[in-house]
Amino acid sequence: KGTPPKKPVSKHRYTAATADKYELYQLAVQSADTDVEFLTETYEALNGRKPKHLREDFCGTALICADWVCRGEDRTAEGYDLDPEPLEWGKQHNMKKVHKKQAEDRLDLYLEDARAPGRKAPDVRIAQNFSYWLFMERAELLEYFKLAQDSLAEDGIFVIDLYGGTEATEEMLEERKIEGGFTYVWDQNHYNPITGDVVNHIHFRFPDGSSMEEAFTYEWRLWTIPEIRELLTEAGFGKVTVWWEGDDEEG
C-alpha cells in the first residue's frame, strides 16, 4: 500500500493550529521577573526589610506566584482565581520551575473568589492586569478594597495596575510584535462613555497568515486614577502612591 505522505511541517514556531494561548499570553503580556523585583524593592524601601508572603488575586496561571517563591527559601505565596482552566494550566506548566527549586510546599493555589479570606496575612497583595475591573459597580470595588486592606500584615502593601489616558476610551487596535515569532493584538472593541463599560479582546497573529481571534475577551469598567485613589483612601489605606510606567532602553 505504500507509505502515507507526511503532513507538511510549518517552519514557523507558532501557528494558530499549534500555539497555546496561555503561553502566548505570558510571553506577550506578563513580565513576572520585573513585577517581583518591583514589589520587593518597593516593600523594602518602605519597611527596611524584604517581604516574605505574597497573595496574588485573579492569579490566572500564577506566574508571579511561581517566580516569587523561587526567589528565596523564606518566601511563600498563595494565588486565588475562579477560572479553573488557567489555574490548572499554571499547575501543569509554571510549577515546573517551582519543583526545580523545591518550593512547591511554599505555594498554594485556590479555586476561590478574590474576596475570599486568605490563609495568611500577606506582606504584599496584588491584583494585576486590570483584573479587578470586573467589579463594575463602585460599591463592589470599594468592598473588595476594604477586604484587601483588612487582610494585610502589619506594614503590608496592596499593589494594583491600570491603564488610562485619552487613548483608553478609543475603539482601536494596537499591534505589537513579540520575540518568538508572533504578533499580539490589543483590541479596544467597545467603550460606553455613559457607564465606562468596555469590551476588549486579545488576538494573536502568526507569520504563516493564521490567527487566533478573541483568544481572550474582557468585559470591564474603565476605572480612572482619581476614582481608584478615592476608593483606596475610603477603604482605609493610609497612603496611596501612583507609579507611572515609562520606557527604558529595553522597552
One Martini backbone bead per residue (centre of mass of N, CA, C, O) as a GRO file, in nm:
protein
  251
    1LYS     BB    1   0.051   0.066  -0.008
    2GLY     BB    2   0.248   0.229   0.125
    3THR     BB    3   0.343   0.549   0.221
    4PRO     BB    4   0.225   0.798   0.379
    5PRO     BB    5   0.212   1.114   0.365
    6LYS     BB    6   0.352   1.377   0.497
    7LYS     BB    7   0.302   1.626   0.692
    8PRO     BB    8   0.342   1.941   0.691
    9VAL     BB    9   0.588   2.149   0.831
   10SER     BB   10   0.614   2.420   1.001
   11LYS     BB   11   0.853   2.685   1.019
   12HIS     BB   12   0.688   2.787   1.247
   13ARG     BB   13   0.657   2.803   1.582
   14TYR     BB   14   0.387   2.970   1.542
   15THR     BB   15   0.040   2.877   1.534
   16ALA     BB   16  -0.294   2.839   1.551
   17ALA     BB   17  -0.271   2.516   1.567
   18THR     BB   18  -0.015   2.508   1.798
   19ALA     BB   19  -0.082   2.714   1.997
   20ASP     BB   20  -0.074   2.855   2.328
   21LYS     BB   21  -0.248   3.100   2.483
   22TYR     BB   22  -0.092   3.111   2.758
   23GLU     BB   23   0.188   3.139   2.650
   24LEU     BB   24   0.138   3.396   2.488
   25TYR     BB   25   0.047   3.573   2.719
   26GLN     BB   26   0.307   3.562   2.886
   27LEU     BB   27   0.490   3.680   2.659
   28ALA     BB   28   0.313   3.952   2.600
   29VAL     BB   29   0.218   4.055   2.910
   30GLN     BB   30   0.430   3.930   3.096
   31SER     BB   31   0.672   4.018   3.390
   32ALA     BB   32   0.755   3.868   3.664
   33ASP     BB   33   1.042   3.960   3.733
   34THR     BB   34   0.976   4.265   3.740
   35ASP     BB   35   0.747   4.257   3.945
   36VAL     BB   36   0.902   4.130   4.184
   37GLU     BB   37   1.115   4.348   4.204
   38PHE     BB   38   0.923   4.582   4.259
   39LEU     BB   39   0.784   4.470   4.513
   40THR     BB   40   1.041   4.434   4.681
   41GLU     BB   41   1.163   4.723   4.664
   42THR     BB   42   0.916   4.875   4.773
   43TYR     BB   43   0.890   4.737   5.046
   44GLU     BB   44   1.182   4.789   5.142
   45ALA     BB   45   1.168   5.102   5.128
   46LEU     BB   46   0.933   5.121   5.348
   47ASN     BB   47   1.052   4.880   5.576
   48GLY     BB   48   1.361   4.757   5.568
   49ARG     BB   49   1.249   4.485   5.435
   50LYS     BB   50   1.168   4.181   5.327
   51PRO     BB   51   0.939   4.007   5.181
   52LYS     BB   52   0.741   3.693   5.209
   53HIS     BB   53   0.423   3.731   5.156
   54LEU     BB   54   0.201   3.638   4.888
   55ARG     BB   55  -0.090   3.779   4.719
   56GLU     BB   56  -0.278   3.658   4.430
   57ASP     BB   57  -0.513   3.798   4.247
   58PHE     BB   58  -0.620   3.679   3.969
   59CYS     BB   59  -0.378   3.463   3.884
   60GLY     BB   60  -0.429   3.235   3.693
   61THR     BB   61  -0.115   3.092   3.622
   62ALA     BB   62   0.082   3.193   3.856
   63LEU     BB   63   0.358   3.332   3.775
   64ILE     BB   64   0.427   3.516   4.015
   65CYS     BB   65   0.422   3.309   4.237
   66ALA     BB   66   0.650   3.133   4.123
   67ASP     BB   67   0.871   3.349   4.126
   68TRP     BB   68   0.862   3.424   4.423
   69VAL     BB   69   0.942   3.139   4.559
   70CYS     BB   70   1.226   3.132   4.391
   71ARG     BB   71   1.377   3.379   4.565
   72GLY     BB   72   1.329   3.210   4.844
   73GLU     BB   73   1.300   3.005   5.131
   74ASP     BB   74   1.107   3.239   5.286
   75ARG     BB   75   0.894   3.211   5.057
   76THR     BB   76   0.545   3.285   5.006
   77ALA     BB   77   0.228   3.173   4.840
   78GLU     BB   78  -0.098   3.290   4.711
   79GLY     BB   79  -0.369   3.190   4.490
   80TYR     BB   80  -0.658   3.348   4.315
   81ASP     BB   81  -0.926   3.175   4.127
   82LEU     BB   82  -1.228   3.100   3.927
   83ASP     BB   83  -1.057   2.972   3.693
   84PRO     BB   84  -0.959   2.651   3.615
   85GLU     BB   85  -0.788   2.658   3.354
   86PRO     BB   86  -0.539   2.846   3.423
   87LEU     BB   87  -0.472   2.706   3.688
   88GLU     BB   88  -0.400   2.430   3.563
   89TRP     BB   89  -0.186   2.531   3.370
   90GLY     BB   90   0.004   2.637   3.589
   91LYS     BB   91   0.052   2.362   3.726
   92GLN     BB   92   0.176   2.226   3.459
   93HIS     BB   93   0.402   2.467   3.403
   94ASN     BB   94   0.501   2.670   3.642
   95MET     BB   95   0.578   2.433   3.850
   96LYS     BB   96   0.850   2.341   3.738
   97LYS     BB   97   1.025   2.560   3.869
   98VAL     BB   98   0.939   2.498   4.159
   99HIS     BB   99   1.043   2.208   4.174
  100LYS     BB  100   1.344   2.278   4.123
  101LYS     BB  101   1.334   2.462   4.402
  102GLN     BB  102   1.166   2.327   4.624
  103ALA     BB  103   0.863   2.517   4.651
  104GLU     BB  104   0.573   2.376   4.664
  105ASP     BB  105   0.523   2.414   4.989
  106ARG     BB  106   0.504   2.756   4.929
  107LEU     BB  107   0.250   2.696   4.728
  108ASP     BB  108  -0.091   2.820   4.694
  109LEU     BB  109  -0.392   2.719   4.521
  110TYR     BB  110  -0.720   2.879   4.458
  111LEU     BB  111  -1.064   2.809   4.384
  112GLU     BB  112  -1.134   3.142   4.435
  113ASP     BB  113  -1.234   3.423   4.543
  114ALA     BB  114  -1.076   3.731   4.587
  115ARG     BB  115  -1.264   3.775   4.861
  116ALA     BB  116  -1.137   3.565   5.010
  117PRO     BB  117  -0.998   3.444   5.267
  118GLY     BB  118  -0.699   3.407   5.395
  119ARG     BB  119  -0.431   3.210   5.541
  120LYS     BB  120  -0.239   3.472   5.523
  121ALA     BB  121  -0.083   3.753   5.590
  122PRO     BB  122   0.020   3.986   5.366
  123ASP     BB  123   0.274   4.184   5.257
  124VAL     BB  124   0.172   4.120   4.957
  125ARG     BB  125  -0.088   4.251   4.745
  126ILE     BB  126  -0.241   4.155   4.426
  127ALA     BB  127  -0.381   4.313   4.107
  128GLN     BB  128  -0.344   4.227   3.785
  129ASN     BB  129  -0.438   4.321   3.470
  130PHE     BB  130  -0.720   4.467   3.555
  131SER     BB  131  -0.907   4.248   3.702
  132TYR     BB  132  -1.078   4.433   3.909
  133TRP     BB  133  -1.274   4.554   3.676
  134LEU     BB  134  -1.514   4.350   3.724
  135PHE     BB  135  -1.586   4.573   3.921
  136MET     BB  136  -1.851   4.789   3.813
  137GLU     BB  137  -1.918   4.879   4.099
  138ARG     BB  138  -1.841   5.080   4.352
  139ALA     BB  139  -1.923   4.899   4.594
  140GLU     BB  140  -1.763   4.650   4.506
  141LEU     BB  141  -1.478   4.776   4.501
  142LEU     BB  142  -1.475   4.877   4.790
  143GLU     BB  143  -1.503   4.602   4.923
  144TYR     BB  144  -1.243   4.483   4.812
  145PHE     BB  145  -1.050   4.695   4.934
  146LYS     BB  146  -1.124   4.642   5.229
  147LEU     BB  147  -1.037   4.346   5.234
  148ALA     BB  148  -0.744   4.401   5.159
  149GLN     BB  149  -0.672   4.586   5.397
  150ASP     BB  150  -0.751   4.381   5.629
  151SER     BB  151  -0.540   4.144   5.534
  152LEU     BB  152  -0.289   4.277   5.610
  153ALA     BB  153  -0.004   4.309   5.722
  154GLU     BB  154   0.212   4.466   5.883
  155ASP     BB  155   0.312   4.687   5.642
  156GLY     BB  156   0.141   4.633   5.414
  157ILE     BB  157   0.079   4.590   5.056
  158PHE     BB  158  -0.113   4.725   4.774
  159VAL     BB  159  -0.110   4.612   4.426
  160ILE     BB  160  -0.202   4.787   4.128
  161ASP     BB  161  -0.335   4.814   3.795
  162LEU     BB  162  -0.351   5.042   3.504
  163TYR     BB  163  -0.517   5.204   3.240
  164GLY     BB  164  -0.493   5.512   3.031
  165GLY     BB  165  -0.615   5.787   2.889
  166THR     BB  166  -0.724   5.893   2.585
  167GLU     BB  167  -0.695   5.602   2.436
  168ALA     BB  168  -0.882   5.424   2.630
  169THR     BB  169  -1.161   5.537   2.468
  170GLU     BB  170  -1.077   5.395   2.213
  171GLU     BB  171  -1.156   5.235   1.917
  172MET     BB  172  -0.892   4.993   1.885
  173LEU     BB  173  -0.576   4.887   1.744
  174GLU     BB  174  -0.288   4.705   1.887
  175GLU     BB  175   0.035   4.628   1.776
  176ARG     BB  176   0.278   4.357   1.871
  177LYS     BB  177   0.583   4.231   1.849
  178ILE     BB  178   0.706   3.908   1.941
  179GLU     BB  179   0.936   3.731   2.074
  180GLY     BB  180   0.913   3.423   1.866
  181GLY     BB  181   0.674   3.480   1.633
  182PHE     BB  182   0.444   3.712   1.700
  183THR     BB  183   0.124   3.886   1.728
  184TYR     BB  184  -0.005   4.132   1.932
  185VAL     BB  185  -0.359   4.213   1.997
  186TRP     BB  186  -0.522   4.508   2.095
  187ASP     BB  187  -0.885   4.527   2.148
  188GLN     BB  188  -1.085   4.813   2.147
  189ASN     BB  189  -1.413   4.747   2.087
  190HIS     BB  190  -1.562   4.891   2.347
  191TYR     BB  191  -1.722   5.211   2.450
  192ASN     BB  192  -1.895   5.359   2.733
  193PRO     BB  193  -1.941   5.694   2.829
  194ILE     BB  194  -2.164   5.653   3.054
  195THR     BB  195  -2.041   5.384   3.220
  196GLY     BB  196  -1.737   5.267   3.127
  197ASP     BB  197  -1.774   5.036   2.955
  198VAL     BB  198  -1.586   4.745   2.833
  199VAL     BB  199  -1.451   4.577   2.532
  200ASN     BB  200  -1.194   4.329   2.514
  201HIS     BB  201  -0.929   4.198   2.307
  202ILE     BB  202  -0.723   3.912   2.223
  203HIS     BB  203  -0.489   3.866   1.965
  204PHE     BB  204  -0.327   3.624   1.741
  205ARG     BB  205  -0.052   3.645   1.508
  206PHE     BB  206   0.102   3.483   1.219
  207PRO     BB  207   0.339   3.423   0.970
  208ASP     BB  208   0.133   3.213   0.809
  209GLY     BB  209  -0.162   3.383   0.848
  210SER     BB  210  -0.264   3.307   1.104
  211SER     BB  211  -0.523   3.307   1.372
  212MET     BB  212  -0.625   3.417   1.714
  213GLU     BB  213  -0.934   3.498   1.786
  214GLU     BB  214  -1.035   3.583   2.081
  215ALA     BB  215  -0.863   3.449   2.314
  216PHE     BB  216  -0.948   3.710   2.476
  217THR     BB  217  -1.209   3.840   2.701
  218TYR     BB  218  -1.324   4.170   2.821
  219GLU     BB  219  -1.553   4.284   3.084
  220TRP     BB  220  -1.549   4.621   3.185
  221ARG     BB  221  -1.436   4.891   3.381
  222LEU     BB  222  -1.316   5.217   3.341
  223TRP     BB  223  -1.087   5.314   3.560
  224THR     BB  224  -0.959   5.582   3.729
  225ILE     BB  225  -0.729   5.728   3.920
  226PRO     BB  226  -0.911   5.908   4.099
  227GLU     BB  227  -1.108   5.682   4.174
  228ILE     BB  228  -0.902   5.487   4.303
  229ARG     BB  229  -0.792   5.678   4.521
  230GLU     BB  230  -1.059   5.726   4.668
  231LEU     BB  231  -1.122   5.426   4.734
  232LEU     BB  232  -0.866   5.360   4.896
  233THR     BB  233  -0.907   5.572   5.112
  234GLU     BB  234  -1.192   5.475   5.199
  235ALA     BB  235  -1.076   5.178   5.274
  236GLY     BB  236  -0.798   5.270   5.465
  237PHE     BB  237  -0.557   5.377   5.332
  238GLY     BB  238  -0.282   5.573   5.425
  239LYS     BB  239  -0.148   5.537   5.127
  240VAL     BB  240  -0.132   5.676   4.788
  241THR     BB  241   0.053   5.557   4.505
  242VAL     BB  242   0.174   5.668   4.189
  243TRP     BB  243   0.287   5.477   3.917
  244TRP     BB  244   0.475   5.552   3.623
  245GLU     BB  245   0.505   5.422   3.322
  246GLY     BB  246   0.793   5.360   3.128
  247ASP     BB  247   1.085   5.389   2.930
  248ASP     BB  248   1.354   5.203   2.815
  249GLU     BB  249   1.601   5.039   2.638
  250GLU     BB  250   1.388   4.773   2.649
  251GLY     BB  251   1.074   4.920   2.669
   0.00000   0.00000   0.00000
